[in-house]
Amino acid sequence: MKALFIGQSYIDVTMDADVIPQGDDKAVARDYAISFGGNAVTAAFACAKLGQVPDLLASVANDWLGHMFIDMAQQYRIPLHARKVIRSSLSFILPKDGKRAILRARDDDYLHPYPNLNIAGCQALHVDGHQHEAALHYAETCRKRGILTSLDGGSLRPSTYELTGYIDVAIVAERLCQQMNFGTMQMLDFLKSRGCKIGGVTEGERGMLWYDESGKVQRLPALPVEQNFVIDTSGAGDVFHGAYVASYLARPDDPWVEHFLYARAASAWKIQHMGNEAGLPTSENIAQMRARYETPENMPQE
């Protein structure tokens, strides 16, 4: 096992449409995409696309959407550790003007306990707070063994506070700040107090405010992708997480600013493509994004 990702799986249906019908109205979308979804799940697929294939512990149902998800994991050669649920989870996503409306149906009533996996050789763990008892168990185990632990803190979950005590790299969303009544700097101070060696708050088109290995706070601006190229921002944060884990696995001795620069370019690729699968970049795509958009003006700023 090179790395382990733990999360809730979805099948995402993304539709390119101008309106969301109400009542008896009908509308025709211009295009659509169907792919895997879920925070840590999408991150796992992004990591695999970048050549660092992780194991994935995720919810799986014995229905046709579940079979579709299993086929997707097999296509990317991702070892899937299925946590059984009755029905697959589903997301409808409608991106528009840099935003995205999402309607979800989720089954997270797991029918069995999380599996006891052999993590010998594991170099990184990435969790999003779903399957919170599994996330806590493996985060604590990995921390004791000196294995890098990473958190996508997209929103407040039952184990968020306890989980942060076992996390090395915690990158959270503005939404979590709002739910915890923290400003951005207060969140960074909180993550430091919990022992997170690297911490950051993603702020969409404003980029990320974060602190490095020395504790120095700095801003990583977003790459200036032209607005007319922005198609679907959904999943951009998940791709960011998957890319920095992939960068760490490939170059563990690099400073974290290098991993985040790599991941930032991966997100810039994602938002120019509709659906999660189309938005997964290769290393060559990331190099293209860096060559096109990276300038001295958008490098990390104190």
C-alpha positions in Angstrom: 0.0 0.0 0.0 1.5 3.3 -1.1 -1.2 5.5 0.4 -4.7 5.2 1.8 -7.6 7.5 1.1 -10.8 7.2 3.1 -14.2 8.8 2.1 -17.7 8.6 0.9 -18.2 7.6 -2.8 -20.7 9.3 -5.1 -21.7 9.1 -8.7 -21.7 12.6 -10.0 -24.0 13.8 -12.7 -22.8 17.2 -14.0 -25.1 19.2 -16.3 -24.3 22.3 -18.4 -27.6 24.2 -18.3 -28.7 27.9 -17.9 -31.6 27.2 -15.6 -32.8 24.8 -12.9 -36.4 24.0 -13.7 -39.0 24.7 -11.1 -42.5 23.2 -10.8 -43.7 21.8 -14.1 -41.0 23.6 -16.1 -38.6 21.7 -18.4 -35.2 22.6 -19.8 -32.6 21.0 -22.0 -29.0 20.9 -21.0 -26.2 21.6 -23.5 -23.9 18.8 -22.2 -23.4 16.5 -19.3 -20.8 14.3 -17.6 -21.0 11.3 -15.4 -18.1 10.4 -13.1 -17.0 9.3 -9.6 -17.5 11.8 -6.9 -16.9 12.5 -3.2 -14.1 14.6 -1.7 -11.4 12.0 -0.7 -12.6 9.7 -3.5 -12.0 12.3 -6.2 -8.7 13.1 -4.6 -7.7 9.4 -4.8 -8.5 9.3 -8.5 -6.5 12.4 -9.1 -3.6 11.0 -7.2 -3.8 7.8 -9.3 -4.0 9.8 -12.6 -0.7 11.4 -11.5 1.0 8.1 -11.2 0.8 7.5 -7.5 -2.0 4.9 -7.1 -3.5 4.8 -3.6 -5.8 2.3 -1.9 -9.3 3.6 -1.3 -11.7 2.8 1.5 -15.1 3.9 0.4 -18.8 3.2 0.5 -20.0 0.7 -2.1 -23.6 -0.6 -2.7 -24.6 -3.7 -4.6 -26.6 -1.7 -7.2 -25.9 -0.6 -10.8 -24.3 2.7 -9.6 -22.1 0.7 -7.3 -21.0 -1.6 -10.1 -20.3 1.5 -12.2 -18.1 2.9 -9.4 -16.2 -0.4 -9.0 -15.5 -0.4 -12.8 -14.2 3.2 -12.5 -11.8 2.2 -9.7 -10.6 -0.8 -11.7 -9.9 1.4 -14.7 -7.5 3.4 -12.6 -6.1 0.3 -10.9 -7.1 1.6 -7.5 -7.4 -1.2 -4.9 -10.9 -0.6 -3.5 -11.8 -1.6 0.0 -15.6 -1.6 0.0 -17.6 -0.5 3.0 -21.1 -1.8 2.2 -24.2 0.4 2.1 -27.6 -0.4 0.8 -27.8 2.3 -1.9 -25.2 4.2 -3.8 -24.9 8.0 -3.2 -25.7 10.4 -6.0 -24.9 14.0 -6.8 -26.5 16.3 -9.4 -24.2 19.3 -10.1 -25.1 22.4 -12.1 -22.1 24.7 -12.6 -22.7 28.3 -13.6 -20.7 31.5 -13.5 -17.9 30.0 -11.4 -20.4 28.6 -8.8 -22.1 25.2 -8.6 -25.4 24.1 -7.3 -25.4 20.6 -5.9 -28.2 18.3 -4.9 -27.1 15.1 -3.1 -28.7 11.8 -2.0 -26.4 10.0 0.4 -26.4 6.6 2.2 -23.8 6.6 4.9 -25.5 3.9 7.0 -22.6 1.4 6.8 -23.7 -2.2 7.2 -20.3 -3.4 8.6 -17.5 -2.0 10.7 -14.5 -0.5 8.8 -11.9 -3.1 7.8 -8.6 -3.7 9.5 -6.1 -3.0 6.7 -2.5 -3.8 6.6 -0.8 -0.4 6.1 2.8 -1.7 6.0 4.7 0.4 3.5 2.0 3.2 3.5 3.5 6.6 3.1 0.4 8.9 3.3 -3.2 8.9 4.6 -5.8 11.3 3.2 -9.2 11.7 4.8 -12.2 14.0 4.5 -14.0 13.3 7.7 -16.5 10.8 6.2 -16.4 7.4 7.8 -15.3 9.3 10.9 -14.5 6.3 13.0 -12.3 4.8 10.3 -10.7 8.2 9.7 -9.9 8.5 13.4 -8.5 5.0 13.7 -6.2 5.2 10.7 -5.1 8.8 11.4 -4.1 7.9 14.9 -2.3 4.7 13.7 -0.5 6.5 10.9 0.6 9.4 13.2 2.1 6.8 15.6 4.0 5.2 12.7 5.3 8.5 11.3 3.1 8.2 8.2 2.0 11.6 6.7 -1.7 12.3 7.5 -3.7 14.8 5.4 -7.2 16.3 6.0 -9.6 17.8 3.5 -11.7 19.9 6.0 -14.5 20.8 3.7 -17.2 21.1 6.5 -17.7 20.4 10.1 -18.2 16.7 10.9 -18.6 14.7 14.1 -14.9 14.0 14.5 -13.4 17.1 13.1 -11.9 18.4 16.4 -10.5 15.0 17.5 -9.3 14.2 14.0 -7.2 17.4 13.7 -5.1 16.1 16.6 -3.7 13.4 14.4 -3.2 15.4 11.2 0.0 16.7 9.7 -1.4 18.6 6.7 -4.8 20.2 7.2 -6.3 22.2 4.3 -9.8 23.4 5.1 -12.5 25.4 3.3 -13.9 28.8 4.3 -17.2 26.9 5.0 -15.5 25.2 8.0 -14.3 28.5 9.3 -17.9 29.8 9.2 -19.3 26.7 10.9 -16.8 27.0 13.7 -17.2 30.8 13.9 -13.5 31.4 13.1 -11.9 34.0 10.9 -9.2 32.7 8.5 -6.3 33.6 10.8 -8.2 32.1 13.8 -8.5 28.9 11.9 -4.8 28.8 11.2 -4.1 29.4 14.8 -6.5 26.6 15.7 -4.8 24.1 13.4 -1.4 25.1 14.8 -2.7 24.5 18.3 -3.9 21.0 17.3 -0.4 20.1 16.1 -1.0 20.3 12.4 2.5 20.9 10.8 1.0 22.5 7.7 -2.3 24.3 7.7 -4.3 26.3 5.2 -7.7 27.8 4.3 -8.8 27.7 0.7 -10.6 30.8 -0.5 -11.7 30.0 -4.1 -10.5 32.4 -6.6 -8.5 34.3 -3.9 -6.3 31.2 -3.5 -5.1 29.9 -0.2 -3.8 31.4 3.1 -1.5 28.9 4.7 1.5 28.4 7.0 4.5 26.4 6.1 6.9 24.1 8.0 8.3 27.0 10.0 4.9 28.4 10.9 5.2 31.4 8.5 1.8 32.5 7.1 1.7 33.3 3.5 -0.8 33.6 0.6 -0.8 31.3 -2.4 -2.8 33.2 -5.1 -5.0 31.3 -7.4 -3.8 31.0 -11.0 -5.5 33.6 -13.2 -7.5 31.3 -15.5 -9.6 33.4 -17.9 -13.2 33.5 -16.9 -14.4 32.3 -20.3 -12.3 29.2 -19.8 -13.9 28.4 -16.4 -16.4 25.6 -17.0 -16.8 23.6 -13.7 -15.3 24.5 -10.4 -16.8 21.5 -8.7 -14.1 19.0 -7.6 -11.3 21.6 -8.0 -10.5 21.4 -4.3 -10.5 17.6 -4.3 -8.1 17.5 -7.3 -5.9 20.0 -5.3 -5.7 17.5 -2.4 -5.0 14.5 -4.6 -2.3 16.4 -6.4 -0.4 17.6 -3.4 -0.5 14.0 -2.0 0.8 12.7 -5.3 3.6 15.3 -5.3 4.5 14.4 -1.7 4.7 10.7 -2.6 6.9 11.4 -5.6 9.1 14.0 -3.9 8.8 13.6 -0.1 11.8 15.8 0.6 10.5 18.8 -1.3 9.2 21.8 0.7 5.5 22.0 1.0 5.3 25.1 -1.1 6.4 23.0 -4.1 3.7 20.5 -3.5 1.1 23.2 -3.3 2.3 24.9 -6.5 1.9 21.6 -8.3 -1.5 21.1 -6.8 -2.6 24.7 -7.7 -1.9 24.0 -11.3 -3.8 20.8 -11.1 -6.9 22.8 -9.9 -6.4 25.2 -12.7 -6.7 22.4 -15.2 -9.8 20.9 -13.4 -11.9 24.1 -13.6 -11.5 24.2 -17.4 -13.2 20.8 -17.8 -16.7 19.5 -17.0 -17.0 16.6 -14.6 -14.4 15.1 -12.3 -12.9 12.6 -14.7 -12.4 15.0 -17.5 -10.8 17.4 -15.0 -8.1 15.0 -13.8 -4.8 16.3 -15.1 -1.6 14.4 -16.0 1.8 15.7 -14.9 2.1 17.1 -18.5 -1.1 19.0 -18.1 0.1 20.5 -14.8 3.3 21.6 -16.5 1.3 23.3 -19.2 -0.8 25.2 -16.6 2.4 26.3 -14.8 4.0 27.5 -18.0 0.9 29.4 -19.1 -0.2 31.0 -15.9 2.6 31.0 -13.3 4.2 34.4 -13.0 6.3 36.1 -10.2 3.1 38.1 -9.3 1.2 34.9 -8.3 3.9 33.1 -6.4 3.6 32.8 -2.6 3.3 36.1 -0.9 3.9 36.9 2.8 
